[in-house]
């Protein structure tokens, strides 16, 4: 589905540079179609992304609908807009969220 494809694209776009500059682990709690727990690890060797809990404790946990998540990564919704109250809930380091936005 669209969520899995988005994570595949993220995994493919990762660089050592992203990992060095971000140093954060993001966990996404997605509701709706293709939802569940997903993660982006931009802290550990080379980075990784996929389904399930991250290999280490997340620095940022975001809860949103899977539709908003896909929109956010296909640039139809700026990440910062996705985290506005009402659309989602973000716990953790908001500065890391902004560095994630740079990667997209």
MARLOLUM-238017 format. One line per field, with one value per residue (C-alpha): residue number from 1; residue in one letter; z, x, y. Coordinates in Angstrom, 1 decimal, decimal comma, always signed. Layout:
! residues N
nr	[NUM  ...];
rest	[a  ...];
Z	[Z  ...];
X	[X  ...];
Y	[Y  ...];
END
This chain:
! residues 104
nr	[1  2  3  4  5  6  7  8  9  10  11  12  13  14  15  16  17  18  19  20  21  22  23  24  25  26  27  28  29  30  31  32  33  34  35  36  37  38  39  40  41  42  43  44  45  46  47  48  49  50  51  52  53  54  55  56  57  58  59  60  61  62  63  64  65  66  67  68  69  70  71  72  73  74  75  76  77  78  79  80  81  82  83  84  85  86  87  88  89  90  91  92  93  94  95  96  97  98  99  100  101  102  103  104];
rest	[x  x  x  x  x  x  x  x  x  x  x  x  x  x  x  x  x  x  x  x  x  x  x  x  x  x  x  x  x  x  x  x  x  x  x  x  x  x  x  x  x  x  x  x  x  x  x  x  x  x  x  x  x  x  x  x  x  x  x  x  x  x  x  x  x  x  x  x  x  x  x  x  x  x  x  x  x  x  x  x  x  x  x  x  x  x  x  x  x  x  x  x  x  x  x  x  x  x  x  x  x  x  x  x];
Z	[+0,0  -0,1  +3,4  +2,7  -0,6  +1,1  +3,6  +0,8  -0,9  +2,4  +2,8  -0,7  -0,2  +3,0  +3,0  +5,5  +5,4  +6,5  +9,4  +10,4  +10,3  +11,9  +14,6  +15,5  +15,6  +14,6  +15,4  +13,6  +15,1  +12,0  +12,0  +9,1  +6,0  +6,2  +9,6  +12,6  +14,0  +11,6  +12,1  +10,5  +12,1  +11,3  +14,1  +13,6  +10,8  +7,5  +8,7  +8,2  +7,9  +8,0  +9,8  +13,5  +16,5  +15,9  +17,0  +19,7  +21,7  +19,4  +20,0  +18,5  +18,4  +16,0  +15,8  +12,7  +10,0  +7,4  +4,7  +6,3  +6,6  +2,9  +2,0  +4,1  +2,4  -1,1  -0,4  -0,5  +3,2  +4,7  +7,7  +10,0  +9,0  +9,7  +13,3  +13,9  +16,7  +15,6  +12,8  +14,9  +18,1  +18,4  +21,5  +21,8  +20,2  +17,8  +16,5  +15,2  +13,3  +11,5  +10,4  +9,1  +7,0  +5,5  +4,3  +2,5];
X	[+0,0  +0,9  +2,4  +4,7  +5,7  +6,5  +8,7  +10,5  +11,1  +12,4  +14,8  +16,0  +16,6  +18,7  +22,3  +25,1  +24,9  +21,2  +22,2  +25,1  +23,1  +19,9  +20,9  +17,4  +15,0  +11,3  +8,4  +5,1  +1,8  -0,4  -4,1  -6,3  -5,3  -1,8  -1,4  +0,4  +3,8  +6,5  +9,9  +12,7  +16,1  +18,5  +20,9  +22,4  +24,8  +23,4  +19,9  +16,9  +13,1  +10,3  +7,4  +7,4  +9,1  +12,5  +15,6  +16,3  +14,0  +12,5  +13,5  +10,2  +6,9  +4,3  +0,7  -1,3  -3,5  -1,8  -3,3  -1,7  +1,6  +1,6  +0,7  +3,4  +6,1  +4,7  +5,0  +1,3  +1,5  +4,5  +5,6  +5,3  +1,6  +1,1  +2,2  -0,2  -2,7  -5,6  -3,9  -1,5  +0,2  +4,0  +6,0  +9,7  +12,3  +10,6  +13,9  +14,6  +11,2  +12,5  +15,7  +13,5  +11,7  +15,0  +15,6  +12,3];
Y	[+0,0  +3,7  +3,7  +0,8  +2,4  +5,6  +3,9  +2,1  +5,5  +6,9  +4,0  +4,5  +8,2  +7,8  +8,8  +8,7  +12,5  +12,4  +10,2  +12,4  +15,6  +14,3  +11,8  +11,0  +8,1  +8,7  +6,5  +6,9  +5,6  +5,6  +5,1  +4,0  +2,1  +0,6  +2,0  +0,6  +1,3  +2,4  +4,0  +6,0  +5,5  +8,4  +7,7  +4,3  +3,2  +4,2  +4,6  +2,4  +2,6  +0,2  -1,5  -2,1  -0,5  +1,2  -0,8  +1,7  +4,0  +6,8  +10,4  +11,5  +9,7  +11,0  +9,9  +10,8  +9,2  +7,1  +9,4  +12,5  +10,6  +9,7  +13,3  +14,7  +12,6  +13,2  +16,9  +17,6  +18,6  +20,3  +18,2  +21,1  +21,5  +17,8  +18,4  +21,3  +20,6  +18,6  +16,8  +14,8  +14,4  +14,7  +13,7  +14,3  +16,6  +19,0  +20,3  +16,8  +17,0  +20,1  +18,2  +15,4  +18,0  +19,1  +15,5  +15,2];
END
